[in-house]
Amino acid sequence: MGRKAKIERKSNETEIIAELNIDGTGKTKIKTNIGILDHMLDLFSFHGCFDLTLDVKKADLNIDIHHTNEDIAIVLGKLFRKALGEQCAGIRRFGAGAVPMENTLGKCIIDINGRGHLALKIGENDPPYPAMNVIDGYAITYLEHFLESFVKNLGATLHAKINYPSEDLHTNLETIFKALGLAIDEATTIDKRKEGKVPSTKGIID
């Protein structure tokens, strides 16, 4: 049957309908109205083997992409948490992924522990981040907003780093979204030794 979820989210800024199958094959149907983000979510889903349908029916892109980028991440985090179930029973919980692209290396390490926290470094820099190009209005700061909103709504701690960042935004984003897909795929895998058990010595994920 697969671990599946569907969410419809409406606000004054956006209207989003999304479906997820964690135990998929990487099939996607994505329309965010932000071309570079469509591409990144395709990569994320393909390499994580998640089936993802995401349709942004309404967005205030005439202002900027902030609300749309953030709300998509909120929906995606909620989808994963809903599909995993309240106590995330049986999952490995921890996952890691690393993806090279030319000289650039993106790394993601995740713990689905019920507590949302993001630690992001680009090169050796916390904000402000190194200068790079902008694509479809998408700047490197939007990656931070996306990841933060995603992990808060999933309930996960994520450490993400881009080693040797490129001046090309596309390259940097691609390494992180692919690495994130790999990390979440590993973390959400059912461990047969712990099937049905809450993956915490506390006995709860909150």
C-alpha positions in Angstrom: 0.0 0.0 0.0 2.8 2.4 0.8 3.0 5.2 3.3 0.9 7.9 1.7 -0.5 11.3 2.6 -2.5 14.1 0.9 -2.7 17.7 2.0 -4.6 20.8 0.8 -3.3 24.1 2.3 -5.0 27.4 1.7 -3.8 30.8 2.9 -4.2 34.4 1.8 -1.0 34.1 -0.2 -1.1 30.5 -1.6 -3.2 27.5 -2.3 -1.4 24.2 -2.6 -2.5 20.6 -3.2 0.0 17.8 -2.7 0.3 14.0 -2.4 3.2 11.9 -1.3 4.0 8.2 -1.4 7.2 7.6 0.6 7.4 4.0 -0.7 7.3 5.1 -4.4 9.7 4.9 -7.3 10.5 8.6 -7.9 7.5 9.6 -10.0 6.6 13.3 -9.9 4.1 15.8 -11.1 5.2 19.2 -9.8 4.0 22.7 -10.6 5.3 25.3 -8.2 5.3 28.1 -10.7 9.0 28.6 -9.8 11.0 26.7 -12.5 14.2 26.1 -10.6 12.2 24.8 -7.6 10.2 22.4 -9.8 13.5 21.0 -11.0 15.0 20.6 -7.5 11.9 18.8 -6.2 12.0 16.5 -9.2 15.6 15.7 -8.3 14.8 15.3 -4.6 12.0 12.9 -5.3 13.8 10.9 -8.0 16.9 10.2 -5.8 14.8 9.6 -2.7 12.4 7.3 -4.6 9.4 9.3 -3.4 6.3 9.7 -5.5 5.3 13.4 -5.2 2.5 15.4 -6.8 2.5 19.1 -5.9 0.3 21.7 -7.5 0.4 25.4 -6.5 -3.0 26.6 -7.5 -2.5 30.2 -6.3 0.5 32.2 -5.4 1.5 35.8 -4.8 4.5 35.7 -7.2 3.6 39.2 -8.3 5.2 40.3 -5.0 8.1 37.8 -4.8 8.6 34.1 -4.2 9.0 34.2 -0.4 5.5 32.9 0.5 5.3 30.3 -2.2 8.8 28.9 -1.4 8.0 28.8 2.3 4.5 27.4 2.0 5.6 24.6 -0.4 8.2 23.6 2.3 5.6 23.7 5.0 3.3 21.4 3.0 6.2 19.0 2.1 7.2 18.7 5.8 3.6 18.0 6.9 3.2 15.4 4.1 6.2 13.4 5.3 5.1 13.6 8.9 1.6 12.5 8.1 2.7 9.7 5.9 5.1 8.4 8.6 2.4 8.4 11.2 2.4 10.1 14.6 5.2 8.0 16.1 7.2 7.2 12.9 7.1 3.5 13.9 9.8 1.3 12.6 11.9 3.8 10.7 15.7 4.0 10.9 15.2 7.7 11.9 18.8 8.8 11.0 19.9 9.3 7.4 22.8 10.8 5.5 23.5 11.8 1.9 26.4 13.3 0.0 26.3 14.4 -3.6 29.2 15.8 -5.7 28.8 18.1 -8.7 32.1 19.2 -10.3 34.0 20.8 -7.4 31.0 21.3 -5.2 29.9 18.8 -2.6 26.5 18.9 -0.8 26.0 17.0 2.4 22.8 16.4 4.4 22.4 14.5 7.7 19.0 14.2 9.2 17.4 12.9 12.4 13.6 12.5 12.4 13.2 13.1 16.1 10.1 15.3 16.4 12.1 18.5 16.9 12.7 20.9 14.0 16.2 22.4 13.8 18.3 23.5 10.8 22.1 24.0 10.8 23.2 25.2 7.3 26.7 26.1 6.2 27.8 27.2 2.8 31.5 26.9 2.5 32.8 28.0 5.9 30.1 30.7 6.1 27.0 31.1 8.2 24.9 34.1 6.9 25.8 36.2 4.9 26.4 33.5 2.3 28.8 33.8 -0.6 27.6 35.7 -3.7 26.1 33.7 -6.5 23.6 34.2 -9.3 19.8 34.3 -9.0 17.5 32.0 -11.0 13.7 32.7 -11.5 14.0 35.1 -8.5 15.5 32.3 -6.4 18.5 33.4 -4.4 20.6 31.3 -2.0 18.8 32.7 1.0 15.6 31.0 -0.2 17.3 27.6 0.3 17.7 28.3 4.0 14.0 29.4 4.3 12.9 26.3 2.5 14.9 23.8 4.5 14.0 25.5 7.8 10.3 25.4 7.1 10.5 21.8 5.9 12.3 20.5 9.0 10.1 22.4 11.4 7.0 20.8 9.9 8.5 17.4 9.5 9.9 17.5 13.0 13.6 16.8 12.2 17.1 18.0 12.8 18.9 18.7 9.6 22.6 19.5 9.2 23.3 20.6 5.6 26.6 21.9 4.2 27.8 22.9 0.8 31.6 22.3 0.5 33.4 24.3 -2.1 30.3 26.3 -3.2 30.0 27.3 -6.8 29.1 30.8 -8.0 26.3 29.0 -9.9 23.2 28.7 -7.7 21.9 25.8 -9.7 24.9 23.7 -8.9 24.7 24.4 -5.2 21.0 23.8 -4.9 21.3 20.5 -6.9 23.8 19.0 -4.6 21.7 19.8 -1.5 18.3 18.6 -2.9 19.8 15.4 -4.2 21.6 14.8 -0.9 18.4 15.6 1.1 16.5 13.0 -1.0 19.1 10.3 -0.2 19.2 11.2 3.5 15.4 11.1 4.0 15.2 7.9 2.0 17.6 6.3 4.4 16.0 7.8 7.5 12.4 6.7 6.5 13.4 3.1 5.6 11.7 0.5 7.8 14.3 -1.3 9.9 12.9 -4.9 10.0 14.6 -5.4 13.4 12.5 -2.6 14.9 9.3 -2.9 12.8 6.3 -1.4 14.6 8.5 0.1 17.4 8.9 3.8 18.1 12.5 4.7 17.1 13.4 6.3 20.4 14.4 5.0 23.9 11.9 7.5 25.3 9.1 5.6 23.7 7.7 8.6 21.9 8.6 11.0 19.0 7.4 14.4 20.0 
